[in-house]
Amino acid sequence: MKVTLINTSDAGGGAPAACMRLLKALEEQGIDASLLVQQKKTTDPHVESVEKNALDRKRSKFDFLYERLPFIAFQERDKSVRFAFSTANAGVSIKNEKLVQEADILHLHWTNSGFLSIRDLKELLSLGKPIVWTLHDMWTFTGGCHYSGECDHFKRECGDCFFLRNPGPNDISHTGWLRKADMYSATKNVNFVACSKWLAGVAEESSLLKGYPINAIPNPIDTAIFSPKNKAEIRAKRNISPDKKIILFGAANINDRRKGISYLVNALDILKKDYPVEGQMEMVIFGKNKGFDTNALPFPVHELNIITSQEEIAEVYSLADVFITPSVEDNLPNTVMESLSCGTPVVAFNTGGIPEMVDHMQNGYLANFKDAGDMANGLYEMLYVPNPNELSRNARNKVLHDFNNKTVAGQYIKLYQSLLKK
């Protein structure tokens, strides 16, 4: 059985990380798996790029700009939604790529940012090969948005999209919905996989995916890399006090509107004002930060910026006492799984796929949705819990049991085999 995974890139975000982890998990189980990407950023020999030369690289850049610039110039409501909507009107045909031609199973992941247009995706669906399509967000069944917020238009036909400057019944979200409906008309030989039960449930309510099989299989994680490290040693290495309570916050882009940084600021202000923590707290922040002033936070901050090494980020999780993620929209965030795997409890809102990882008061705290006061209470509960070692063990054991490479790869292999028998 030869499986070709397809993703825009092999590094630089949640979907690439999850895709690379699945690639490794499948390899460990003896599956002949490869990853086809637009832009290759790692040196992994099982990853191949469609960019073979300088001309291909220029074409990829053109496709990215051709998709993005018209949206920015004429469509976006404001900068906060700039990368929250993808038209997929530009891309490259990959139907003749060797990895596509030789595959028994084509396994699509996240293909936006000018990699595959809806037309290119329809070409793949028309090849007649079994298709598995892992949903890392909602884009596959909306008119273009990656997360719909409170909008439920995807249950019928998209249109009047609040992401757009001039929403209307026939706006680009509606035409995007129609283009996807036409794309899916090419075949019914597609099996969708959501990374969380939450997203699977949302997908089942969509008009575009009605009638298609939708499974819920989580992302895997390498529990050997993401494992508890010596807290004192790592703090000494980074000149972080061994005596302070360390709150960790991080994301690929901490300014992403979905990551809820305003709730973080409010929760920390409440924690300082209403709880006896004066002089005991410090923050560690990692990820791309373009414009957020960390001086707005009420505690001293160690800012680490972007971390690309898995080994290094595992150390960062291990040095913290708690990881906080105030996301208001998320599927099955890698950061939560990574933190738990390193034995660090998580405080988060009770939303999306997060409750499938965080067990309230067992390995973290699920705050009421968009309730900064409850999030502050959760931080205090986790930081001053009487049994921190038990909390840490629970966090680690949750990942070892539910999200390890063998378990997740086994679920995908079972799905692949069932498709090949048809």
Phi, psi and omega in degrees: 000122180248122184244131174247114173278146183228121182211154182302319181212173179251008177196156174106034179158178184293314181295315176301319179297314180296321181294317179295324179292321177293320177305313180294319180297320178293318178300320180297334180264012174082014180275137176280091186240143176223163179236125177256125184230165170284306183240118178269125181246343180258178177254014183298126183291345180270005178251129176237145180255149173281349177275103183265342184204182182297324179295320177298319180295321177294322179297318180297317179296319178298315181298319178299312182291323181296325177284318191275316188297315177300323178297314180297316186287324191236346191240321190296142178294313176196178185297335184295340182251014188304320180246020180266357183220131179233126180278335183052046178261005179219147179173193184230141177287130178241012186297336181262003176297142183304317181295332176283314182297322185273350186287141169277327179231132170258126184240098180282146174234239182261120190234021183276194182066037174086011178278293180241126174280170176299325176297317179294322178295320178298323176302316181294318180295335183276355183288341179090359178278151173299134182243129167250133183232108179275127181269116176263351174200200186264357190305324185300335182235023173241176177281359178157338181282152179272331172219133190270353183063230182271358182284136178240023181299332181298345178285342180239262172224133181292161184154164183052049187281127184286352175284345191261152181294319181232075182294149178192171183301329182244033179286183186291341174290325178288315178294327175296319178298317180294321179295322178288323177300319177294321179300314182289342178291348182290333183193157170251006184274049180234130176245120182268143177233125174261144182285349178220156176295327178300309183293325177299318179295319178295316180299322180295337179275350185283150178286327184290324185261008180300127179095349178269147174292133180231118179253161174244112177228125183286169171287148175272171175212144178279102185285351174282318177288309180271087182219158182299135178247171180289110186300315183296318181296317183290321177295320178297321179299326183254012178057044177250134186304135177285347187259347184276156169276123185254121175259126182254137174222138179193157178195163176304319175221106187290346180269357177306129184303330182287341186279353168065040185296333178296325177290328176298311180301313181296318181296319180292322176299317179294319179301316181290322185283320192253355183235151183281073184236005186307127177080000184255349190250144167219157181247146167236130182233135174230156178119169179296128179231106179241088173114346179273126180272109182294347175293346177288346180274144188278358180237157176303142186237133168255113183258123186256352180061210186279132177241121183261338182279127177296322180296320181291318181292329176296323176296320181295317176300320185290334181282345185273158173269332179204146174251133180244134175226104182273030182303140177257344174216119178199151183272276176221075191302131178302324183300321180295314180296320180297316180298311180300319181297331178271007177080017181254120182296159187236136171249126184206165172285150179279081185208160176057220181271001184299319179298346176282348177248319184264118176263117189304124178066009176252313176227011180172197184222127177259106181279152175303142187303126178059026179254095183296328178295317178291327177295321176298318177297321178298319177300314181296317180299316183286325183284334183238026177296141183289343183234065184298327180293323177293320177301316180294318178297318179298319180298310181297316183293329178300315181289317179302325184277318191256335192234014181290160185304314184296317182295313183290315178300321180299322179293319179292318180298320177299320178294314178305311183298322180293328180286324182287341179279345183289000000 
